[in-house]
Amino acid sequence: MIIDLISDTVTRPSIGMLEAMMNAKVGDDVFKMDPTVTALQEKAATMFGMEDALFFPSGTMANQTAIKLHTQPGDKLICDKYAHVYNYEGGGAAFNSGVTCKLIDGNRGMFSAAQLKEAVSGRSDIHVPYSRLVCIENTTNKGGGACWDFSELEKLQKITKENNLAFHLDGARLFNALVAKNETPQQYGRLFDTISICLSKGLGAPIGSILLASKEDIVKALRIRKLFGGAMRQVGFLAAAGIYALDNHIERLTEDHQKAKEIGDVLASVAYVTKVETIETNIIIFYVDEKIGTDNFIHRMKTKNILLTPMGEGRIRIVTHLDYTDEMHETLVKELKEFSK
């Protein structure tokens, strides 16, 4: 038994999802003739109370499309220093859109309205890049699955409006936040100009993300997706998995969150762990004693068929997910308790 906790992207389609995929009605989506893709896009737009949506092969492409949609080369994007769009998208903001990033030193991937106000203040002339876009990530990956306070997001939106800035949400794990904080998609749809949501993380679909926006922006995004090589043909087979995920895999995220907290309790109780960061959703980040070492710990757990991943700066990440069973959970807890220097 392999216990793969590297990410929530390692899940495989369930039997019900596979049946939905195989029974999907498909067409050529480049010509907007795939009925299942259309159904997924309409479903997502309705959920968030936004005008339109567009299906993408990856969350990175959806985010990068949003950045290009809102900026011109030479502009400035504002985000947290932990932001996925800055750290884990291959420098795409610079490569694809020619924009520079203004990094805010927030807390666990989240910054305050006061910090954003400071970031957008100052001179605005030919010597400095124009601020055009603010990106936030919810939940935060490098921040250990942390959830933003919604009232703070409302304050951020007010600042973006006052400064004529676009507001984008990288919502790769947004549904984890919605479940954990008892919030609704419509709340977020009212705040942001664009939102990307991932179907292939906690929701368990094999591939796919969705970009939500106004009808006008989705027309532009369709062109950008084509430019980036993201136009797909009979992709309804994958869209069907997304529809199934939205219908069946949202509420069960509470199970992932509960298991994550139980793992955190075990880690906090053993002597070889020096710190466990606050756990809100399905991501656990912790540190082990320097005498053991991050790489050594990960290697030794791998010999027990338990796969973990380093996050840099001595941090180790565990991510619970749909395919992490109760049996796996019992085994992991046992191994963590019995691990010795």
Sequence and secondary structure as in RCSB ss.txt:
>XXXX:A:sequence
MIIDLISDTVTRPSIGMLEAMMNAKVGDDVFKMDPTVTALQEKAATMFGMEDALFFPSGTMANQTAIKLHTQPGD
KLICDKYAHVYNYEGGGAAFNSGVTCKLIDGNRGMFSAAQLKEAVSGRSDIHVPYSRLVCIENTTNKGGGACWDF
SELEKLQKITKENNLAFHLDGARLFNALVAKNETPQQYGRLFDTISICLSKGLGAPIGSILLASKEDIVKALRIR
KLFGGAMRQVGFLAAAGIYALDNHIERLTEDHQKAKEIGDVLASVAYVTKVETIETNIIIFYVDEKIGTDNFIHR
MKTKNILLTPMGEGRIRIVTHLDYTDEMHETLVKELKEFSK
>XXXX:A:secstr
  EE S TT     HHHHHHHHT     GGGT  HHHHHHHHHHHHHHT SEEEEES HHHHHHHHHHHH  TT 
EEEEETT HHHHSSTTHHHHHH  EEEEE  BTTB  HHHHHHHH S  STTS  EEEEEEESSBTTTTSB   H
HHHHHHHHHHHHTT EEEEEETTHHHHHHHHT  HHHHHTT SEEEEESSSTT  SS EEEEE HHHHHHHHHHH
HHTT   SSTHHHHHHHHHHHHHSSTTHHHHHHHHHHHHHHHHHSTTEEEE   SSSEEEEEE TTT HHHHHHH
HHTTTEE EEEETTEEEEE  TT  HHHHHHHHHHHHH   
